[in-house]
Amino acid sequence: MNSLAKKVFKICEKKYKPADFKYHILPVVKNAVLLARWKKADLKIVETAALLHDIGRTAGARKKFSAQNEHHI
C-alpha cells in the first residue's frame, strides 16, 4: 500500500463502521488492486479511490443520504 493510501486507510478505518470496513471496504480495495495490476493502472489512485468509494455513507454524512444507494455519483 502506498503512503497516500496508508494515510487514507487510517482515516477510513475510523470513519466507517467496523463491519462495513472489514467486510465491504477492504474486499473492494483488494479487488481494485488486483484489477489495477492486471490493467497496469495507477495503484496510488486506485487504492485511494477504493478506500473512499463509500465515504458518503459514513456516520457524519448519513443524514444527507437515505439508506438506499443514493451516494453514488
Sequence and secondary structure as in RCSB ss.txt:
>XXXX:A:sequence
MNSLAKKVFKICEKKYKPADFKYHILPVVKNAVLLARWKKADLKIVETAALLHDIGRTAGARKKFSAQNEHHI
>XXXX:A:secstr
  HHHHHHHHHHHHHS HHHIIIIIHHHHHHHHHHHHHHT  HHHHHHHHHHTTGGGSTTTGGGS SSSTT  
